[in-house]
């Protein structure tokens, strides 16, 4: 089924419980007697990771609005029940429990972060509920868990994209600094594992706490090993602190960041220290620079136009994860009558679905469904994203 975007009626949102739950009500339609299909959403709408969760919440609502305007899924409207996790694993588990036991949702989209996703996975597996995470960590889908999928690009591909660029610069020694949580550990694992494939030696590996406000000690240790580049792996605000500390220390070698900072928020936080930083990202940040024959270009253009008109703000590299998740679930729901096992099987068999985050082709052994073409390398120049060939 191909959903045609014709109208975008305004959705309602209401704070209902202390966790902050947003209920996106389905649009009225000629077949309003049919019960809506409820999809749960759990995002870091507020708190330190709101730069992830807020655009994800908005993008989920936008996708549901578009699908409902096009007739829903086989005449049934979609309804979103979205809880704010504030980026906290305990609140995420509580929210997932409400969605499963109280709201009786058919599937869940989110959470926004790898640690919160991993906290929710056991509950979703026990409930045997289709679950599409918006977080990046490899451990979310490796090893394969039958009910767990994700739309964010893989750490494996992100590291390969970074190392490929470093290799082309003739650099063979790097220092790495990674956040001490499951996202950072996943990135560190790949940075160490893949280095040899690109003729690169990791001369020093350091870590920092997610709430640390100064990393000069770690960076000083890295500098002593004389690397040709530094790779930082984390999500805001830590990577912005690293960028500022590197500038303060006068370290004049390339700084690479992970796809975890691919949003305007990072540039805001890092300020002038963001200049020249390189990172892999989905194509959304440079959509207008893509060649016309790129299959994602029209999808990206439609999403960007719809999002920016509706919310009067610039898209980030993260909202598309939730947008893709909703469209993938809607496609998988066709012909299932809401049967969760059939939805899961259909998700696993989706091929060549052109989304915001890449072209998805899932399988029994791949619950991320993206290949390296989902990434491009960008450089921050003058506060803007520039495509690096």
N, C-alpha and C positions, 0 to 999 in steps of 0.2 A: 504494500500500500504506500502511495506517495501522498503526503499531506500537503495540500495547496494552501498557501498563506494568502487569505483574502481580507480578513478582518482581525482586529486585535482589540476586543472589548476589554474594558478595564476590570481587573480582578479586585476583590475585596480582601483586606488583611486585618485580622483582629488579634489582639493579645488576649489569650484565654486563660493561661495558667502561669505559675511562677517561672517556669522554664522558658516562657515566651513561645507560644505556638501560633503560627500563622495559618489560617484556613483559606485556601484559594477555592472559591466556590465555582462550580461548573456553570457555564453559560446555559441559558434556557434554549431549548430546541424543540423541534416538532415531535420528538420521541421522548419527551421529558418523563414519561412513566417508567422508563428503565432506570434502575439504580446506577449511580455513578460508580466508576472504578476508582477506588482510593489508592493513591500513591503517597507513601510517606517520604518526608525529607528531613534530614538531620544535618544542620550546617552550623558553622561558627559565625553566626550572624552578628554577634557582638563580641567584645573582648579582643585580645591581642591578634587573633587570627581572622578578624572581621574582613580584612582585605581579601581573604579567600571566600568566606561564607556568605557575605552580603551579596556579591555578584552571582554566586551560585543559587541562592534563594531566589533572587530576581529572575535569573535565567530559567529556573525550573518553572516559575509562574508564567513566564513568557511562552515557553514551549507548550505548556498545557493550554494556555489561552489560544494559541495558534491551532493546535490539534482540535480543540473543541469547536473553534470557528469553522474548521473544515469538516465537521460532522462527527468528531470523536473517533473512537475505535469501534467500528461496525455499529454505529449508531449510539453507542454508550459514551457519555461524557466522562472525562477524567476529573478527579478532585484531589487536590494536594492538601496534606496535613503536614505542616512543617514546624519542627521544633528547633529552638536555638540551643546549641550545646555549649556555647561560649568557649569552645575549644577544649573543654574539660572531659577526660575519659569517663569519669563517674557519671556526669550529667548525660553523656552520650549513651551510656548503658541504660540509664533511666528513661531517656527519650525513646530508645529502641524498644524497650519493654512496653511503653505506652502505645506505640504504634502497632505492635504485634498483638497485645492483649486487650487494649481498650478500643483503639481505632480500627482494628481489624483490616489493616491495609493489605493490598495484594502484592506490593513490592516496596522496597526502600531505596532511595537515592541519597548518597552521601555516606559517611561524613566528609568534612573538608580536609582533615589531616590524617596522616598515617597512624599516629598513636591512637587517635580516637576511633579510626576504622578498625584497627586490630582489637581494640577493647570490645567492639560491638560484634565482631565476627562470630564468636562462640554462640551467642544468643540467636543470631540469625540462622546459623547452621542447625541449631536445635529446632527452631521453628520451621525450617525448610521453606525459607522465603527468598525469592529473587532479590539480590542485593547488589547494587551497582555503586561502588565507591567513587568519589571524586578526588581521592588522594593518590600520590605517586609511588609510594614505597613498593618495591618489588615483592616483599613478603606478603602483601595483600593477596596476591594471586599465585605465588610460588611457595610451596607446592600448591597444585590446583586444589581448590575447594569447590565442590559441585555447585553451590548456591552463590558464590562470590565472584563478581566481575568488577572491572574498573575501567574508567575512560581516560584518566590522566596518562600521559605518555610515560613509558618505562624508564626507570633509573639506568637500566642496561643501555638503552639507546641514547640517553642523555650523556652518559659517560663516554660512550663511543664517539658521539658527535664532538665533545670537548677534546678528547685525545686525538681525534683525526685532525682537528684544527691545529693543536699544539705540535703534532708531528710535522705538519706542513710548514711550520715556522722554524723547523730545525732544532726544536727544544727537546732535550732528552732527560732532563731532571726537573721534577716538580715537588713542591711541598703542598700538603693538603691540610685543611682545617675543617672539621665537620661538627655539626651540632650533636650533642649527646642525647639523642632520642632515636626512635626507630627509623625515622626518615634519614637522619644522619648516618646511622649504622648501615642502612641499606646502601647509601651512596658511598660510604667508606669501603664497604665490601667490594663494590664494583670498581672503585678507583684503584684499589690494590690488586684486584684480580685481573683487570684488563690492561694494566700498565705495560706488562711485557709484550702484549700483542701489538703495541705501537712503538716498541723500542724505547719505552719510557721507564725511568726509575723513580720511585717515590722516595725521596731522600729524608723526609721527615713527615710524620703524621701527628697532628695535634687535634684536640677537641675543645669544645666550649659548652657551657650550660645555656639552655634556651633563654634564660633571663639574664645572662651575663651582660655587663655594660662596658667591659674593656677586655680586649684580647691582645694587648701589646706584648705580654709575656710569651704567649704561644707564637706570635708572629716573629718575635726576636729570635726564638729558638729556630724557627724555620729559616730566617734570613742567614743564620750562621752556617747553614748547610749549602748555601749558594745555589738555590734552584733557579731554573730559567723562567719559571712561572709558578703561581700559586692558584690552587683550586679551592674555593670555599663551597661547602655544601650545607645548606640550611634554608629556613624560611624566615621572613622578617620577624623581629627587627635585627637579629644577630648579624646577618650578612652585611647590613648597612654599617654596623659598628666595625666590622672587619675592614670594610672599604675605607672608613674614616681613619682607623688606626694605621692602615698601610700608608695612607697619605701623610699622617703625622710622623711616622717613622722614616719617611723619605725612601721607601722601598719602590724602586722604579723598574719593576718587571710586570709583565701582564698578569692581571687578576681575572680569573674565570669564576663565574658563579653558576649555581645549578638552575634548573628550570623552576625551582621553588620560589624565585624572586621575580618571575616574569609578569610584573604588573607595574602600573604607574606609581604605586605606593612605594616601591623600592627606590625609585628615582627621587621621590619626595623625601624619604628618610635619609638617603645617602647624600643628597645635595650635590655639590660640585665634585665630591669624591667618587660619584658614579661615572664620571667622564672616562671613556675608554674601556670600561668593563665589558667583557665578552660573556655570552651565555647562550645555551641552546633553549629554544622556545618553540611552542606550536606556532603556526603561521599567522595567527590572528593579529599579532602585533605589527606585522609588516604586510598585511593583506593586500594593500594597494600597490605593493612593489612586486607581487607575484606575477609570473607570466600568465597570459590569458588562457593558455591551455591547461593550467593547473586545475584539476577537478574540484578542488576545495574553494577556489576563488569565488564562484557565485554563491555558494553556501555561506561563506564568511561574510560576503557583502550583504546578504539578506539579514543575517544575524546582527551584524554591527548596526545596520540601519534601523532595525526593529528595536534593538536594545537602547540605542542612544536616543531615539525618538521617544520611547516610552519612559525612560528614567532620567533623561537629560544629564547623562554622565558618560564618560569614556569607558569602553569595554576594557576588561583586563584579560590576562591569559588564563583565567580560572573559571569564569562563569560558563564558558563553553563546555566544561566537563559535565555540569548538571544538565545543560541544554541537550547535549548528546545523549546522556543517560535516559532522559524522558523519551526522546524520539526512538531510541533503541528498544526501550521497554514497550512503547506503543506498537512498534512493528512486531515485537515478539508476542504481544497479546492477541494478535489476529488469529481467529479460528480456534482459540483456546477456551472460550467461555469463562475466562478467569481462572482456569485450572493452573495452579502454581507450578506444578511439575512440567506441564506442557510449555508454559512461558519460559521456564529455565532451559528446556530443550531447544526451544526456538531461538533463544538468545545465543546459545552455543553454536547454532548453525547459521547465524547471520553472516553474510558475505558481502563485501564491497559496498558497505553503507558509508556514504560520503558525509562526514560530519564536520563540525567546527574544529575538533581536535585531531582529525586525521581520517583515513579511510579504514573502517573497521571490518575485520574478517576474523570472527571468533572460531574456536574449535574446541574439542574435548581437551586439548593440551595447551590451549592459549585463551585465557579469559581476559586479556587486555586487547588483543586483536589489532594492534598497530605495528607497523614496520618502521624502519629508520626514516622513511619519507615524511613522517609526521613532524619531524624536527627541522628547523633551520637554525643557523648560527647568526646572532645579532650582536652589534656593538652599540653601546650608548654613546651618542655624540650630540653635544649641545642639548642634553636633556631629552633626546628623542632616540627611538630605535632605528638602527640602520642595518639593512640586510648585508651580511658578509658572504661574498661568493666563495 
